[in-house]
Amino acid sequence: MTTQVPAGTSETEVDAVRAREAACSRELAAQGHLLRLWRPPLRPGEWRTLGLFAASDEGQLERLLASMPMRIWRTDEITVLGRHPNDPPCAGITGRPGKGPEFLITTTVTVPPDTPDHVVEDTSARETARARELAERGHLVRLWSLGAESDGGRTLGLWRARDPGELMALLESLPLAGWLTIETTALTPHPNDPIRLG
């Protein structure tokens, strides 16, 4: 979500819209539609938010987003998240308690050509076991599939680590690490995050 307040808008009006946005966020969280909000790294004067929403379909999601007061100044980019087989069992909104800040990690798996099937299967099985271990230790919070079912190689993960160095060590410990392209987004708390409001 990217917000651009029109030039000349008074601070009073901005504060009023922000207050209504906070109230709306609480209401959407109480209804189970708004699960999390984060701030990605921002440049000066930039207003961006990453949100995790639950909706029955894209039409309902659009109605939820349109109900938010900041939408008058905001544009939204939507990514549909699919179930991932390595998503931690009984994963909740926050997962198990972990240490350190949260990070969003997008990975793309590219298996080298001519890799024998049994090697791919063994590596995938070890990846599942390692993901379970990292979830139990509070590092892997959630895992989703991105893209088409046939794509199968792109995932989005919510991770926790003390710092970027620990995060990279965790990611390098994954059996698929040699086949992964990794994009990392450090997250900071958003004032309307349901976890903070809860």
C-alpha positions in Angstrom: 0.0 0.0 0.0 1.5 3.3 -1.1 0.0 6.6 0.2 0.6 10.0 -1.4 -1.1 12.9 0.5 -2.0 15.7 -2.0 0.1 18.9 -1.6 -1.7 21.5 0.4 -3.5 19.0 2.7 -3.6 20.4 6.2 -2.0 18.4 9.1 -5.4 18.5 10.8 -7.0 16.7 7.9 -4.1 14.2 7.7 -4.4 13.5 11.5 -8.2 13.0 11.2 -7.9 10.5 8.3 -5.1 8.7 10.3 -7.4 8.4 13.3 -10.2 7.0 11.2 -7.8 4.6 9.6 -6.7 3.3 13.0 -10.3 2.8 14.1 -11.0 1.0 10.8 -7.9 -1.2 11.3 -9.1 -2.2 14.7 -12.6 -3.1 13.3 -11.1 -5.1 10.4 -8.8 -7.0 12.8 -11.7 -7.8 15.1 -13.6 -9.2 12.1 -10.6 -11.4 11.2 -9.8 -9.6 7.9 -6.8 -7.6 8.9 -4.1 -10.0 10.2 -0.9 -7.9 10.2 0.6 -4.6 9.1 4.3 -3.7 8.7 6.4 -0.9 7.4 9.1 -1.8 4.8 12.3 0.3 4.6 11.2 3.9 3.6 12.8 6.8 1.8 12.2 10.3 3.3 8.7 11.4 2.7 7.5 8.0 1.6 4.4 6.3 3.1 4.3 2.6 2.4 2.7 -0.3 4.2 2.7 -4.1 3.8 -0.5 -5.8 4.9 -1.7 -9.3 5.4 -5.5 -9.6 4.9 -7.9 -12.6 4.8 -10.8 -12.5 2.4 -13.0 -15.0 0.6 -12.1 -13.6 -2.8 -10.6 -10.6 -4.6 -14.0 -8.8 -4.7 -14.3 -9.0 -0.9 -10.7 -7.9 -0.5 -11.3 -4.9 -2.7 -14.3 -3.9 -0.6 -12.3 -4.2 2.6 -9.5 -2.1 1.2 -11.9 0.5 -0.2 -13.5 0.8 3.3 -10.2 2.1 4.8 -10.1 5.9 5.1 -6.5 6.2 3.8 -7.6 4.7 0.5 -8.5 8.2 -0.7 -4.8 8.8 -1.0 -3.5 5.3 -1.4 -2.9 2.8 -4.2 -2.7 -0.9 -3.4 -0.8 -3.8 -5.1 -2.3 -7.2 -4.3 -0.5 -10.5 -4.2 -2.6 -13.6 -3.7 -0.9 -16.1 -1.2 -1.4 -19.8 -1.6 -0.9 -22.7 0.8 2.7 -24.0 1.1 3.3 -27.6 2.2 6.1 -26.5 4.5 4.0 -23.8 6.3 4.5 -24.5 10.0 1.8 -26.8 11.5 -0.7 -24.8 13.5 0.8 -21.6 12.3 -1.1 -18.6 13.6 -0.8 -14.9 12.8 2.5 -14.6 14.7 3.6 -18.2 14.9 5.7 -19.3 17.9 7.6 -16.6 19.9 10.9 -15.8 18.2 13.8 -13.5 18.9 14.4 -10.3 16.9 12.7 -8.4 14.2 10.6 -9.8 11.4 11.7 -10.2 7.7 9.8 -11.1 4.6 11.8 -13.4 2.4 10.9 -14.2 -1.2 12.6 -17.2 -2.7 12.7 -18.7 -6.2 13.9 -22.3 -6.6 15.8 -23.1 -9.8 16.8 -26.7 -10.0 19.9 -27.2 -12.1 19.2 -29.0 -15.4 19.8 -32.7 -15.5 19.5 -33.0 -11.7 18.3 -36.6 -11.0 14.8 -36.9 -9.6 16.0 -38.8 -6.5 18.3 -35.9 -5.6 15.4 -33.4 -6.0 13.2 -35.6 -3.8 15.8 -36.1 -1.1 16.7 -32.4 -1.0 13.0 -31.5 -0.8 12.5 -33.9 2.0 15.4 -32.5 4.0 14.0 -29.0 3.3 10.7 -30.0 4.9 12.5 -31.3 8.0 14.7 -28.2 8.3 11.7 -25.9 7.9 9.9 -27.7 10.7 13.0 -27.3 12.9 13.3 -23.6 12.2 9.6 -23.1 12.9 10.0 -24.9 16.3 12.9 -22.6 17.1 10.7 -19.5 16.3 12.6 -18.4 13.2 10.2 -19.5 10.4 6.8 -17.9 11.2 4.8 -18.5 8.1 5.4 -19.8 4.5 3.2 -19.2 1.4 3.3 -20.2 -2.2 3.4 -17.4 -4.8 2.4 -17.6 -8.4 0.7 -20.3 -10.4 0.4 -23.9 -9.1 2.6 -25.0 -12.0 5.3 -22.4 -11.0 5.8 -24.2 -7.7 9.2 -22.5 -7.2 8.3 -19.2 -5.6 7.6 -18.7 -2.0 7.0 -15.9 0.5 8.2 -16.5 4.1 7.8 -14.5 7.3 11.0 -15.0 9.3 12.4 -13.8 12.6 16.1 -13.4 13.4 18.2 -11.2 15.7 19.9 -9.4 12.8 20.5 -9.8 9.0 23.6 -11.9 9.7 21.7 -14.5 11.7 18.9 -14.4 9.0 21.4 -15.2 6.2 22.9 -18.0 8.3 19.5 -19.5 8.7 18.7 -19.2 5.0 22.0 -20.7 4.1 21.3 -23.7 6.3 18.3 -24.7 4.1 19.0 -27.8 2.0 17.6 -25.9 -1.1 19.9 -22.9 -0.4 22.2 -23.7 -3.4 19.2 -23.5 -5.7 17.6 -20.4 -4.2 17.4 -16.8 -5.4 16.6 -14.8 -2.2 15.0 -11.3 -1.8 14.9 -9.9 1.7 12.7 -7.1 3.1 13.3 -5.9 6.6 10.1 -5.1 8.5 9.4 -2.6 11.2 6.3 -2.3 13.3 3.3 -0.4 12.0 1.2 1.6 14.6 -2.0 -0.1 13.4 -0.7 -3.6 13.4 -3.3 -5.8 15.1 -0.5 -7.5 17.1 0.3 -4.1 18.6 -3.3 -3.1 19.0 -4.3 -6.5 20.5 
